[in-house]
């Protein structure tokens, strides 16, 4: 994974047989650091992260991020 500006993408993103997997640098108004991105790629989840912001209520909350079926989601467990 390499820094592609607004997201992190595979190094062979433009190859003949490209990897289209990518991760955003920002999720629910929280910037995702390199440690969080590394944990998502290697472990499939992050530790609990603070400072996400709800799009519906505008309130801040804490949660883990997980990758399930290639999609990023919250884990409140």
C-alpha positions, 0 to 999 in steps of 0.5 A: 500500500502506498500513499496516493494523495487522498487514499492509500492504494496498492502499488500495482494500482495501474498494472495490467492486472490491477489491484483495486483495493484502497483505504481512505485517509479520512473516515467519518471526519477522522484522519487515519494514521499509518498505524491504523492502515497497517493494522487494517491490512495485516490484522483486518481491524484496528484498536479502538480509535477516538474521534469519529464524528457521526454524519447523522447527529454530529456527535463524536464517538469511539470505535474499532475499524474492520475490513469485512468482505473488502469493505471498511466498517465500524466495530462497536463491540 
